[in-house]
Each structure stands twice: as structure tokens, then as C-alpha cells.
């Protein structure tokens, strides 16, 4: 070698499963000293474990996000790189539901675990199902099945629905009456109404879904209320075309109708209504007492807290026209029920 010249030397280690090598390399410099270089090497297999291959979010309120985790464990002594293959296909433009993964790629050190976080925002009440692929080192990609259902808080009330002629609700009823069993029609109708609300909100305000997602990420514990149903109290079937609801942005489900028919002035009549929680979550709701103040109508209970799933309560509605100084003629009142 010439003065100040550098020579690069490659050292290779061919590992065989389960071996560990410790050797000393001797470098003899002509007319100079001897240099010793200690070499250590160990061969190990590459292996890992995923704790789950199916991520089930269950029922998630359509405008709230939910988070699940899966754990990648490196059980070998060799670092494992990983990354998700189909991230670009997770959130196509035509899909309302949104998935996000953190981290999307990385390195799992030997004998350690890496927690992968998957966040799901339904944005619309419908079932969601997707397969995502996780590539780990040189192994065949792992399939991870992600499922969930966007839902909304609703009540089942044993009253007929009041469907306004030529309304969107009437159109939905026509669509489902021949396709859905009678006991499921109310649920299907409510679902179509909420889906229509989300579609229209997105068309009118393209940033609607984005702002909803950001509000859920920044305030995950904030409780949001949804005006999910209304009871229309009426002594006639006159069209209730005026919808005097608050301007608060929320889906409004089709009305229910309680008809006391003809009542002799000076008498009092009562009707009982059964309200069931058909969801898998506790439901708190209140009946707007200001909406029926001085109308002759009254409820024996106007607020229910944490009604368990599948439970039914009975509420008595009283109509006392004389006590409210009402005159002759049809009386109608629209009473919203706000579900939280």
C-alpha cells in the first residue's frame, strides 16, 4: 500500500440456525505490528406473533370514532421491519367510513412488542368490513380483518309512524315495505333517514365529514346529542307540515302519532306508550316539556337516564283540555324526544 492509502476489507458471516461464533482475526503488517480483531456472530431464526387477526369494533355511533389495538411481538433475535401494504385503498373517495393506522410502518426490535393502533370512524350508519395486509420482513403478508357497524341512538315506540305525503320518508317506506319484514321496517326507515342526512350534509358542506372526524379526535370524551325521534300528539290527522325544531344540526327521525280522537270537553283521557331501547348501549333521553306546556297534554315522566339495552319502560300520556282552558276543535302538538 502507498502512503496514506486506505484499503477496505469485507467480513462476511454465514450463520446457520442456532450457532454462535467468536473468533479472532489477525492482521500482520509487513515490517510492522500485528493487529487483532475480535469477531462475534450469532445466527437466529426470524419469528413473530400477532395477538389477533380480526379487529371487531362492534357498534360505533356514526359520528364518533373508536380505537382498537393489535400487538406485534418479535420472538426472535433479529429486528423485524413491518409496513401495511394497502393503505392507499383504505379510504377511497366513495367510502364514508374512515380508517387510520398508527404507526403505518416501523421496526420491531428483538424480543419486544410493538402496539399498532387502528382508529375507525363510521360517518354513516351501516356495516363496515375491510381486509388490510401487514407485511412483516420477508414473510407472507398477514390478513387482518377489520369489521364494525355504524349505529345511532334510537328508540322503539309502539305507536304508528306519521308519514307526510310526498315526503322523503314516504319514499323510503315504499322502498322497504316489500323488502323488509314488518318488525324491522321502523329500524330500516330510521337508518335510511340518518343516511340521507349524512349524504345531504356532505353534499352541502364537503368539509362535514372532516370536521366531524377532527372534533372526535380532539374531544373524544365530549357527549354529543342527537334528536333521534319525535312524538306528534294530535286529535286529528291534519298534516303537521310545520317542523318547528331547533336549528341544531342533527338528524330528525319520522314522527310517531298518538291520537286521542274525540274527547268530551271536561273529561280527561290517558294513553300508555311503551318505549324500548333496541341498541346495545344505555340510552338517556328526555321529552321536551316546553313543547307541550299549556297544551293540555302531559307526561308522567319526561326524562329517562341510562335505559339498559333491550329494556322497555311505560309512559302515560294524559290529555286534559279543560285543565288547559282549551276550546272546542282539533288540538295538536309536536313533542320532540332528544336522545343522548
TIGUMI-424781 format. One line per field, with one value per residue (C-alpha): residue in three letters; x, y, z. Coordinates in Angstrom, 2 decimals. Each point is the difference from the previous one (the first is absolute). Layout:
<vextors>
code = (ALA, ...) $
x = (X, ...) $
y = (Y, ...) $
z = (Z, ...) $
</vextors>
This chain:
<vextors>
code = (UNK, UNK, UNK, UNK, UNK, UNK, UNK, UNK, UNK, UNK, UNK, UNK, UNK, UNK, UNK, UNK, UNK, UNK, UNK, UNK, UNK, UNK, UNK, UNK, UNK, UNK, UNK, UNK, UNK, UNK, UNK, UNK, UNK, UNK, UNK, UNK, UNK, UNK, UNK, UNK, UNK, UNK, UNK, UNK, UNK, UNK, UNK, UNK, UNK, UNK, UNK, UNK, UNK, UNK, UNK, UNK, UNK, UNK, UNK, UNK, UNK, UNK, UNK, UNK, UNK, UNK, UNK, UNK, UNK, UNK, UNK, UNK, UNK, UNK, UNK, UNK, UNK, UNK, UNK, UNK, UNK, UNK, UNK, UNK, UNK, UNK, UNK, UNK, UNK, UNK, UNK, UNK, UNK, UNK, UNK, UNK, UNK, UNK, UNK, UNK, UNK, UNK, UNK, UNK, UNK, UNK, UNK, UNK, UNK, UNK, UNK, UNK, UNK, UNK, UNK, UNK, UNK, UNK, UNK, UNK, UNK, UNK, UNK, UNK, UNK, UNK, UNK, UNK, UNK, UNK, UNK, UNK, UNK, UNK, UNK, UNK, UNK, UNK, UNK, UNK, UNK, UNK, UNK, UNK, UNK, UNK, UNK, UNK, UNK, UNK, UNK, UNK, UNK, UNK, UNK, UNK, UNK, UNK, UNK, UNK, UNK, UNK, UNK, UNK, UNK, UNK, UNK, UNK, UNK, UNK, UNK, UNK, UNK, UNK, UNK, UNK, UNK, UNK, UNK, UNK, UNK, UNK, UNK, UNK, UNK, UNK, UNK, UNK, UNK, UNK, UNK, UNK, UNK, UNK, UNK, UNK, UNK, UNK, UNK, UNK, UNK, UNK, UNK, UNK, UNK, UNK, UNK, UNK, UNK, UNK, UNK, UNK, UNK, UNK, UNK, UNK, UNK, UNK, UNK, UNK, UNK, UNK, UNK, UNK, UNK, UNK, UNK, UNK, UNK, UNK, UNK, UNK, UNK, UNK, UNK, UNK, UNK, UNK, UNK, UNK, UNK, UNK, UNK, UNK, UNK, UNK, UNK, UNK, UNK, UNK, UNK, UNK, UNK, UNK, UNK, UNK, UNK, UNK, UNK, UNK, UNK, UNK, UNK, UNK, UNK, UNK, UNK, UNK, UNK, UNK, UNK, UNK, UNK, UNK, UNK, UNK, UNK, UNK, UNK, UNK, UNK, UNK, UNK, UNK, UNK, UNK, UNK, UNK, UNK, UNK, UNK, UNK, UNK, UNK, UNK, UNK, UNK, UNK, UNK, UNK, UNK, UNK, UNK, UNK, UNK, UNK, UNK, UNK, UNK, UNK, UNK, UNK, UNK, UNK, UNK, UNK, UNK, UNK, UNK, UNK, UNK, UNK, UNK, UNK, UNK, UNK, UNK, UNK, UNK, UNK, UNK, UNK, UNK, UNK, UNK, UNK, UNK, UNK, UNK, UNK) $
x = (0.00, 1.09, 0.34, -3.39, -1.88, -3.07, -0.96, -3.54, -0.59, -3.36, -0.72, -2.83, -1.74, -2.01, -2.33, -1.56, -3.04, 0.92, 3.74, 2.07, 3.55, 2.87, 3.26, 3.08, 1.34, 3.75, 1.27, 3.75, 1.60, 3.21, 2.91, -2.57, -2.22, -2.69, -3.61, -2.66, -3.69, -2.61, -3.01, -3.26, -3.06, -3.19, -2.65, -3.65, -3.27, -2.54, -3.32, -2.89, -3.50, -3.10, -2.41, -3.09, -0.89, -3.50, -0.70, -3.66, -1.14, -3.57, -2.64, 1.43, -2.09, 0.17, 1.54, 2.47, 3.31, 1.10, 3.51, 1.31, 3.54, 1.88, 3.42, 2.92, 2.53, 3.48, 0.86, 3.36, 3.36, -0.12, -1.72, -3.13, -1.14, -3.73, -2.36, -3.62, -0.36, -3.41, -0.18, -0.94, -3.09, -1.22, -1.94, -1.18, -1.98, -3.29, 0.27, -1.35, 1.63, 3.57, 2.87, 3.34, 2.98, 2.85, 2.82, -0.35, 3.51, 2.99, 2.52, -0.79, 3.11, 0.95, -2.02, -2.26, -3.58, -1.38, -3.58, -1.84, -2.98, -2.97, -2.62, -3.45, -2.46, -3.23, -1.39, -3.19, -2.18, 0.87, 2.17, 3.70, 2.33, 3.51, 3.16, 3.34, 3.35, 2.99, 3.37, 2.55, 3.56, 0.07, -3.01, -3.31, -2.18, -2.40, -3.70, -1.70, -3.77, -1.52, -3.75, -2.36, -3.48, -0.93, -3.06, -2.08, -1.94, -3.65, -3.14, -2.74, -3.42, -3.19, -1.78, -0.76, 2.34, -1.35, 1.28, -0.69, -1.26, 2.61, 2.79, 3.39, -1.20, -2.89, 2.43, 2.13, -3.04, -0.89, 3.53, 0.08, -3.59, 0.46, 3.61, -0.06, -1.99, -2.60, 1.73, 3.23, -1.51, 0.19, 3.71, 0.67, -1.99, 1.95, 3.30, -0.89, -0.99, 3.33, 1.96, -1.86, 0.86, 3.71, -0.05, -1.71, 2.31, 3.01, -1.37, -0.84, 3.17, 2.81, 2.01, -2.77, 1.67, 3.43, -1.22, -1.90, 3.14, 2.14, -2.50, 0.03, 3.77, 0.39, -2.90, -0.51, -1.79, -2.44, -3.59, -1.99, -3.77, -2.16, -3.62, -0.93, -3.76, -3.10, -3.52, -2.83, -3.05, -3.17, -3.78, -0.13, 2.06, 0.62, 3.36, 2.71, 1.89, 1.64, 3.05, 0.82, 3.17, 3.17, 2.55, 2.55, 1.53, -1.15, -2.01, -3.74, -1.87, -3.59, -2.72, -2.10, -3.70, -2.16, -3.63, -2.46, -2.83, -3.13, -0.14, -2.94, 1.04, 0.53, 1.17, 3.52, 1.43, 3.24, 2.06, 3.01, 3.04, 2.70, 3.53, 2.77, 3.74, 0.86, 3.73, 2.94, 0.72, -1.72, -2.17, -0.92, -2.80, -2.27, -3.35, -0.06, -2.38, -0.15, -1.46, -3.19, -0.30, -3.59, -1.14, -2.13, 2.46, 2.28, 2.40, 0.39, 3.76, 1.97, 3.58, 1.49, 3.65, 2.04, -2.75, 1.79, 0.14, -3.16, -1.92, -3.48, -1.67, -3.61, -0.91, -3.52, -1.17, -2.94, -2.25, -1.97, -1.49, -2.05, 2.96, 1.87, -3.03, -0.18, -2.98, -1.76, 1.75, 3.04, 3.09, 3.42, 3.45, 3.40, 2.20, 3.67, 1.86, 3.71, 2.23, 3.51) $
y = (0.00, 3.54, 2.73, 1.10, -2.46, -1.78, -3.58, -1.20, -3.58, -1.81, -2.48, -2.45, -2.22, -2.94, -0.90, -3.39, -0.45, -0.02, 0.65, 2.60, 0.81, 1.86, 0.22, 2.20, 1.31, 0.75, 2.76, -0.20, 3.18, -0.65, 1.42, 1.24, -0.97, -2.65, 1.12, -2.18, 0.34, -1.85, -1.18, -1.08, -1.34, -1.80, -1.49, 0.04, -0.76, 2.78, -0.48, 2.13, -0.16, 2.08, -0.15, 0.28, -0.22, 1.45, 3.49, 0.32, 3.50, -1.13, 2.74, 3.51, 3.15, 1.27, 3.38, -1.28, -1.80, -3.21, -1.38, -3.55, -1.33, -3.06, -1.05, -1.15, -1.99, -0.82, -3.34, -0.32, 1.74, 1.77, 3.40, -0.19, 2.77, 0.31, 2.12, -0.07, -0.72, 1.39, 3.31, 1.84, -2.20, 0.45, 3.23, 0.29, 3.19, -1.87, -1.48, 1.88, -2.09, 0.96, -2.13, 1.25, -2.04, 1.08, -0.78, -0.89, -1.48, -0.52, -2.35, -2.48, -0.65, -3.51, -1.45, 3.08, 0.86, 2.83, 1.19, 0.91, 2.31, -0.09, 2.75, -0.35, 2.81, -1.33, 3.40, -1.80, -2.72, -3.13, -3.09, 0.35, -2.81, 0.14, -2.12, 1.71, -1.63, 0.21, -0.84, -1.19, -0.53, -2.58, -1.97, -0.38, 3.06, -0.48, 0.63, 2.08, 0.03, 3.31, 0.14, 2.42, 1.47, 3.64, 0.46, 2.78, 0.30, -0.69, -1.18, -2.45, 1.45, -2.04, 2.71, 0.40, 2.18, 3.27, 0.18, 3.23, -0.48, 0.47, 0.23, -1.72, -2.26, -1.18, -0.81, -2.03, -1.89, -0.97, -1.29, -2.25, -1.20, -2.89, -0.78, 0.13, -1.90, 2.10, -0.10, 1.33, 2.75, 2.69, -0.64, -0.05, 3.20, 1.79, -1.22, 1.31, 3.37, 0.38, -1.13, 2.57, 2.65, -0.85, -0.02, 3.39, 1.48, -1.16, 1.37, 3.37, 0.20, -2.17, 0.68, -1.60, -3.39, 1.52, 2.34, -2.85, -2.14, 2.82, 0.76, -3.65, -0.15, 3.19, -0.59, -3.76, 0.28, 2.74, -1.22, 0.83, -0.04, -1.08, 0.89, -3.50, -0.12, 2.06, -0.73, 1.87, 0.29, 0.78, -0.35, -0.04, -1.20, 3.52, 0.28, 1.26, 1.87, 2.54, -1.52, 2.41, -1.69, 1.61, 0.98, -2.29, -2.24, -3.55, -2.68, 0.03, -3.28, -0.30, 0.84, -2.37, 0.71, -0.15, 0.64, 0.50, 0.39, 1.83, 0.90, 1.61, 3.38, -0.26, -3.62, -1.33, -2.86, -1.94, -2.21, -2.14, -0.18, -2.67, 1.16, -2.54, 0.37, -2.15, 0.82, -1.56, 3.11, 1.76, 2.86, 3.21, 2.07, 2.83, 1.25, 3.74, 1.24, 3.51, -1.41, -1.20, 2.71, 1.35, -2.29, -2.36, -2.85, -1.26, -2.88, -1.80, -0.21, 2.23, -1.12, -3.49, -0.55, -2.99, -2.28, -3.38, -1.85, -1.97, 1.57, 1.48, 2.69, 1.18, 3.67, 1.33, 2.92, 2.01, 2.38, 2.48, 2.69, 1.65, 0.32, 1.93, 2.20, -1.34, 0.64, -2.30, -1.28, -2.02, 0.38, -1.15, 0.33, -1.19, -1.20, -0.78, -2.76, 0.66, -3.04, 0.41) $
z = (0.00, -0.69, 2.61, 1.45, -2.25, 1.41, -0.71, 0.73, 1.07, 0.15, 2.74, -0.55, 2.48, -1.26, 2.82, 0.49, 2.28, 3.67, -0.28, 1.82, -1.14, 1.65, -1.93, -0.14, -3.30, -0.18, -2.27, -0.62, -1.27, -1.91, 1.99, 2.49, 2.93, 0.21, 0.38, 1.56, -0.90, 2.11, -2.02, 1.57, -1.81, 0.82, -2.28, 0.93, -1.71, -0.75, 1.70, 1.23, 1.44, -0.63, 2.92, -2.25, -3.68, 0.31, 1.31, 0.95, 0.91, 0.64, 0.01, -0.27, -0.02, -3.57, 0.89, 2.61, -0.40, 1.68, 0.54, 0.15, 0.22, -1.17, 1.26, -2.13, 2.06, -1.27, 1.61, -1.78, 0.34, -3.38, -0.47, -2.15, -2.30, -0.69, -2.08, -1.17, -3.70, -1.00, 1.85, -3.19, -0.32, 3.58, -0.56, -3.62, -0.86, -0.36, 3.50, 3.01, 2.71, 0.86, 1.32, 1.28, 1.21, 2.23, -0.61, -3.67, -0.12, 2.26, 1.51, 2.77, 2.10, 1.14, 2.87, 0.21, -0.95, -2.14, 0.51, -3.22, 0.45, -2.39, 0.18, -1.60, -0.77, -1.63, -1.15, -1.05, 1.56, -1.94, 0.31, -0.80, -1.02, -1.44, -0.15, 0.56, -0.69, 2.34, -1.54, 2.58, -1.22, -2.82, 1.22, -1.80, 0.77, 2.90, -0.64, 2.68, -0.18, 1.16, 0.66, 1.69, -0.23, 0.02, 2.21, 1.50, 3.21, -0.61, 1.76, -0.90, 0.86, -0.41, -1.97, -3.69, -2.02, -1.38, -3.57, -1.88, -3.53, -2.76, 2.58, -0.11, 2.82, -2.16, -2.79, 2.40, 1.28, -3.56, -0.52, 3.06, 0.38, -2.44, 0.96, 3.79, 2.59, 1.75, 3.40, -1.56, -2.14, 2.65, 0.51, -3.74, -0.47, 2.74, -1.46, -3.47, 1.48, 1.83, -3.05, -2.09, 2.58, -0.22, -3.83, -0.15, 2.62, -1.97, -3.27, 1.54, 2.08, -1.40, 3.15, 2.14, 0.35, 0.52, 2.74, 1.65, 0.05, 1.39, 2.75, 1.01, 0.04, 2.02, 2.38, 0.29, 3.35, -0.96, 0.08, -3.12, -0.19, -2.92, -0.53, -0.96, 0.29, 0.57, 1.22, -1.69, 2.22, -1.90, 0.13, -3.78, -2.92, -1.25, -1.76, 2.31, -2.67, 2.30, 1.55, 2.79, 1.16, 1.21, -2.61, 1.60, -2.63, 0.65, -1.78, 0.71, -0.26, -1.21, 2.53, 2.05, 0.36, 3.14, -0.90, 2.88, -2.52, 1.22, 3.68, 1.78, 1.34, 3.75, -0.03, 0.27, -2.03, 0.28, -2.27, 0.85, -2.26, 0.17, -0.82, -0.58, -0.34, -3.07, 0.02, 1.83, 2.06, 2.87, -1.23, 1.79, -1.48, 0.98, -1.26, -0.65, 2.70, -1.46, -3.22, 1.73, 2.66, 0.20, -2.82, 2.10, -0.49, 2.75, 0.64, 3.31, -0.70, -2.33, 0.64, 0.03, 0.90, -1.18, -1.30, -0.35, -3.35, -0.73, 2.91, -0.43, 2.07, 0.04, -0.13, 0.50, -2.10, 1.32, -1.94, 2.12, -2.26, 2.73, 2.37, -2.69, -0.81, -3.53, -2.23, -2.40, -3.09, -0.93, 2.15, -1.10, 1.46, -1.13, 2.82, -0.76, 1.81, 0.17, 0.35, 1.43) $
</vextors>
